[in-house]
């Protein structure tokens, strides 16, 4: 393959983006297969093996079905990609990493009338004969070919397929999605209470801290940076020292050394001195009372992306 990057899309419901091809271990085989076996993969991982995804810097992020990427090069069974919908300081074009080639397909241009944005946690995608094809997660975005009474016909990596109109929001383009309130992002986030944390996670199979804030805001029409440190530098600054000015849905950022170190965590301000967040490996999405917690003294920035 030449030096120019080519356009591809994710062809499994959720593809994990690895730091290097060697980052995936034998136990990760279900997570790099086609079709991907996400539930089986995550259920088989012990706490120690989940923790290693983070501590050994194995995973960068994840892609959702149909999400566009630039493929820079292919080495054996792996593709070096840039996730163009995930803004990052690591690359001006998007988030870099490695994905198995079998979890990607070359992009096909189609004449579409708009895009369908999945707004329920997990939704059945149907083939043209009305048979179940694939389960796709919230924030899956696919080009719409035509509209029927109860379904949208969408272009997918598996060809034309159908999505029930009950579970998707239609817009003429990505930029045309109505922007919902920050409170809506929080209400959506509450649907994932008790969902186990997953380092690099970007789907309802598991979110990391910034994957949680990124995806809840994306579902409400905002495309924000992927990582907490980048999220802390964007949006509208809110006074760190005046909690009375914080609003439900603002992003609170945390750092070690009493808030003076590099940003390491993010969550939604829930109001009433509380935080809605995806904490860390071994824990699950929760609402936390900040007062008296370890995080109370570590708040280092507050940013507002939605009103």
C-alpha positions as CSV (number, residue, x, y, z in Angstrom):
1,X,0.0,0.0,0.0
2,X,1.3,3.5,-0.8
3,X,2.0,6.3,1.6
4,X,-1.3,8.1,1.0
5,X,-4.0,7.2,3.6
6,X,-7.2,5.6,2.2
7,X,-10.8,5.8,3.6
8,X,-12.2,2.7,5.3
9,X,-15.0,2.1,7.8
10,X,-15.3,-0.2,10.9
11,X,-17.2,-3.4,9.8
12,X,-17.9,-4.9,13.3
13,X,-20.2,-3.5,15.9
14,X,-17.3,-2.3,18.1
15,X,-13.6,-2.6,17.1
16,X,-10.9,-2.0,19.6
17,X,-8.0,0.2,18.6
18,X,-4.8,-1.2,19.9
19,X,-1.5,0.6,20.6
20,X,0.5,-1.9,18.5
21,X,-0.4,-5.1,16.7
22,X,1.5,-6.9,19.5
23,X,-0.7,-5.3,22.2
24,X,-3.5,-7.9,21.8
25,X,-2.9,-11.0,23.9
26,X,-4.2,-14.6,23.3
27,X,-7.0,-13.9,25.7
28,X,-8.1,-11.0,23.5
29,X,-8.7,-13.2,20.5
30,X,-12.6,-12.8,20.7
31,X,-12.1,-9.0,20.7
32,X,-10.1,-9.0,17.5
33,X,-12.2,-11.6,15.6
34,X,-14.8,-11.1,12.8
35,X,-17.5,-11.1,13.9
36,X,-16.3,-9.6,17.1
37,X,-17.3,-11.5,20.3
38,X,-17.4,-8.6,22.7
39,X,-19.4,-10.1,25.5
40,X,-17.4,-13.3,25.5
41,X,-14.1,-11.3,25.5
42,X,-15.0,-9.0,28.3
43,X,-16.5,-11.8,30.5
44,X,-13.4,-13.9,30.2
45,X,-11.0,-11.1,31.3
46,X,-10.0,-11.2,35.0
47,X,-9.5,-7.9,36.9
48,X,-5.8,-8.2,36.4
49,X,-6.1,-8.8,32.7
50,X,-8.5,-5.8,32.4
51,X,-6.2,-3.6,34.4
52,X,-3.3,-4.6,32.1
53,X,-5.2,-3.0,29.1
54,X,-4.5,0.3,30.8
55,X,-1.3,-0.2,32.9
56,X,0.5,-1.9,30.0
57,X,-0.9,0.7,27.5
58,X,-2.5,-1.9,25.3
59,X,-5.6,-0.1,24.2
60,X,-6.1,3.4,22.7
61,X,-9.8,3.7,22.0
62,X,-12.7,1.9,20.1
63,X,-14.6,2.4,16.8
64,X,-18.3,1.9,16.2
65,X,-19.9,0.1,13.3
66,X,-19.6,2.2,10.1
67,X,-17.3,4.8,11.7
68,X,-14.8,6.2,9.2
69,X,-11.1,5.8,9.5
70,X,-8.0,6.7,7.5
71,X,-5.8,3.6,6.9
72,X,-2.2,4.7,6.7
73,X,-0.6,1.3,6.1
74,X,-1.3,-2.4,6.4
75,X,1.2,-4.8,8.0
76,X,0.1,-8.4,7.8
77,X,-3.3,-8.7,9.5
78,X,-3.2,-5.2,11.0
79,X,-4.0,-1.7,9.8
80,X,-2.6,1.5,11.2
81,X,-5.5,3.8,11.4
82,X,-6.7,7.3,12.3
83,X,-10.2,7.6,13.8
84,X,-11.3,10.9,12.2
85,X,-14.4,11.4,14.4
86,X,-12.3,11.3,17.6
87,X,-10.3,14.6,17.9
88,X,-6.9,14.1,19.6
89,X,-3.7,16.0,20.3
90,X,-2.0,12.7,19.2
91,X,-2.7,13.5,15.5
92,X,-4.4,16.6,14.0
93,X,-6.6,14.2,11.8
94,X,-8.0,12.1,14.7
95,X,-7.1,9.3,17.0
96,X,-4.3,6.9,15.9
97,X,-3.8,3.2,16.6
98,X,-4.0,-0.3,15.1
99,X,-7.0,-2.4,14.2
100,X,-7.3,-5.9,12.6
101,X,-7.8,-5.5,8.9
102,X,-10.7,-8.0,9.1
103,X,-12.6,-5.6,11.3
104,X,-12.5,-2.9,8.5
105,X,-13.8,-2.4,5.0
106,X,-13.0,0.0,2.3
107,X,-15.3,3.0,2.2
108,X,-18.1,2.9,-0.5
109,X,-19.5,6.2,-1.6
110,X,-23.4,6.2,-1.9
111,X,-26.0,8.7,-2.7
112,X,-27.6,9.3,0.6
113,X,-30.5,11.5,1.8
114,X,-29.0,11.9,5.2
115,X,-27.7,10.0,8.2
116,X,-29.3,7.9,10.9
117,X,-27.8,8.2,14.4
118,X,-28.7,5.3,16.7
119,X,-30.0,6.8,20.0
120,X,-30.9,3.7,22.0
121,X,-28.3,1.6,23.8
122,X,-28.2,-1.4,21.5
123,X,-30.3,-1.7,18.4
124,X,-31.1,-4.6,15.9
125,X,-29.9,-4.0,12.4
126,X,-32.0,-6.0,9.9
127,X,-31.1,-7.3,6.4
128,X,-33.3,-6.5,3.4
129,X,-35.3,-9.7,3.9
130,X,-36.2,-8.7,7.5
131,X,-33.7,-11.1,9.2
132,X,-31.5,-10.0,12.1
133,X,-28.1,-8.9,10.8
134,X,-26.2,-7.3,13.6
135,X,-26.7,-5.5,16.9
136,X,-25.3,-2.0,16.8
137,X,-24.5,0.3,19.7
138,X,-25.7,3.9,20.5
139,X,-23.9,6.5,18.4
140,X,-23.6,4.3,15.4
141,X,-24.1,6.6,12.4
142,X,-25.0,5.3,9.0
143,X,-25.9,6.9,5.6
144,X,-29.6,6.7,4.8
145,X,-30.5,5.5,1.3
146,X,-34.3,5.8,1.7
147,X,-37.1,6.2,4.2
148,X,-40.0,3.9,4.7
149,X,-43.0,4.1,7.0
150,X,-41.3,2.5,9.9
151,X,-37.7,1.9,8.8
152,X,-34.7,3.7,7.3
153,X,-32.8,1.8,4.6
154,X,-29.1,2.4,5.4
155,X,-25.8,1.7,3.7
156,X,-23.6,-0.5,5.9
157,X,-20.4,-2.4,5.6
158,X,-22.7,-5.4,5.0
159,X,-24.5,-3.7,2.2
160,X,-28.0,-2.2,2.4
161,X,-29.8,-2.9,5.7
162,X,-32.7,-1.5,7.7
163,X,-33.0,0.3,11.1
164,X,-36.3,0.9,12.9
165,X,-37.1,4.6,13.0
166,X,-38.0,4.2,16.7
167,X,-34.4,3.9,17.7
168,X,-32.6,6.4,15.5
169,X,-32.5,10.2,14.9
170,X,-32.4,11.4,11.2
171,X,-30.6,14.4,10.0
172,X,-29.5,15.6,6.6
173,X,-25.9,15.6,7.7
174,X,-23.7,15.0,10.8
175,X,-23.6,18.8,11.4
176,X,-27.4,19.2,11.3
177,X,-28.2,17.1,14.4
178,X,-30.2,19.2,16.9
179,X,-28.1,19.9,20.0
180,X,-29.7,18.8,23.1
181,X,-29.0,20.1,26.6
182,X,-26.3,19.1,29.0
183,X,-29.0,17.8,31.3
184,X,-30.1,15.5,28.5
185,X,-26.5,14.1,28.4
186,X,-26.6,13.4,32.1
187,X,-30.1,11.7,31.9
188,X,-28.7,9.5,29.1
189,X,-25.6,8.7,31.2
190,X,-27.9,7.5,34.0
191,X,-29.0,4.6,31.7
192,X,-25.5,3.2,32.1
193,X,-25.3,3.2,35.9
194,X,-23.6,0.0,37.1
195,X,-22.0,-0.6,33.6
196,X,-18.4,-1.9,34.3
197,X,-15.6,0.4,33.4
198,X,-13.4,-0.6,30.4
199,X,-10.1,1.2,29.6
200,X,-10.4,2.6,26.1
201,X,-14.1,1.8,26.1
202,X,-16.4,3.7,23.7
203,X,-19.6,1.6,23.7
204,X,-22.4,0.3,26.0
205,X,-20.2,-2.8,26.5
206,X,-18.0,-0.6,28.7
207,X,-16.8,3.0,28.8
208,X,-13.7,4.6,30.2
209,X,-14.1,8.0,31.9
210,X,-13.6,10.2,28.8
211,X,-15.3,7.7,26.5
212,X,-18.4,8.1,28.7
213,X,-18.4,11.9,28.5
214,X,-17.5,11.9,24.8
215,X,-20.4,9.5,23.9
216,X,-23.1,11.0,26.1
217,X,-22.4,14.4,24.5
218,X,-22.1,12.9,21.0
219,X,-25.5,11.4,21.5
220,X,-26.7,15.0,22.2
221,X,-25.2,16.4,19.1
222,X,-21.7,17.5,20.2
223,X,-18.4,16.1,18.9
224,X,-15.8,16.7,21.6
225,X,-12.2,15.6,22.0
226,X,-11.7,11.9,22.8
227,X,-9.3,12.1,25.9
228,X,-9.9,13.8,29.2
229,X,-6.7,16.0,28.9
230,X,-7.9,17.3,25.5
231,X,-11.5,17.7,26.8
232,X,-10.1,19.9,29.6
233,X,-8.6,22.3,27.1
234,X,-11.8,22.8,25.0
235,X,-15.3,23.9,25.7
236,X,-16.2,26.9,27.7
237,X,-14.2,27.5,30.9
238,X,-16.2,27.6,34.1
239,X,-14.8,29.0,37.4
240,X,-13.0,26.2,39.2
241,X,-13.3,27.9,42.5
242,X,-17.0,28.8,42.4
243,X,-19.0,25.5,42.6
244,X,-22.2,27.6,42.8
245,X,-21.6,28.4,39.1
246,X,-21.3,24.8,38.0
247,X,-24.3,23.4,36.1
248,X,-25.6,19.9,35.7
249,X,-23.8,18.4,32.7
250,X,-20.6,20.5,33.1
251,X,-17.5,18.4,32.8
252,X,-15.3,18.2,36.0
253,X,-11.7,17.2,35.5
254,X,-9.4,15.7,38.1
255,X,-5.6,15.5,38.5
256,X,-3.2,14.0,41.0
257,X,-1.2,16.1,43.6
258,X,-4.2,18.0,44.7
259,X,-5.3,18.9,41.2
260,X,-1.9,20.2,40.1
261,X,-0.7,17.2,38.0
262,X,-1.7,16.2,34.5
263,X,-5.5,15.6,34.0
264,X,-6.3,11.9,34.6
265,X,-10.1,11.7,35.1
266,X,-13.3,13.3,34.0
267,X,-17.0,13.1,34.8
268,X,-20.3,15.0,34.6
269,X,-21.3,17.4,37.3
270,X,-24.6,15.9,38.6
271,X,-25.6,18.9,40.7
272,X,-25.8,19.0,44.5
273,X,-22.1,18.3,44.9
274,X,-22.2,15.0,43.0
275,X,-20.4,13.4,40.1
276,X,-21.7,11.0,37.4
277,X,-18.7,9.1,36.0
278,X,-17.1,5.9,34.9
279,X,-14.5,5.5,37.6
280,X,-11.8,2.9,36.9
281,X,-11.1,-0.7,36.3
282,X,-13.0,-2.9,38.6
283,X,-15.7,-0.3,39.2
284,X,-18.8,0.7,37.3
285,X,-20.6,3.9,36.3
286,X,-21.9,5.6,39.5
287,X,-23.1,8.8,41.0
288,X,-20.5,9.9,43.7
289,X,-20.8,12.5,46.5
290,X,-17.6,14.6,46.0
291,X,-17.4,15.8,49.6
292,X,-15.2,13.5,51.5
293,X,-14.1,11.5,48.5
294,X,-10.6,11.2,47.1
295,X,-11.6,13.3,44.1
296,X,-12.8,16.2,46.2
297,X,-9.4,17.8,46.4
298,X,-8.3,16.9,42.9
299,X,-10.7,19.0,40.8
300,X,-8.5,20.9,38.3
301,X,-10.8,22.3,35.6
302,X,-14.5,22.7,34.8
303,X,-15.7,22.9,31.2
304,X,-19.1,23.5,29.6
305,X,-19.8,21.9,26.2
306,X,-23.6,22.1,26.2
307,X,-26.1,24.5,27.8
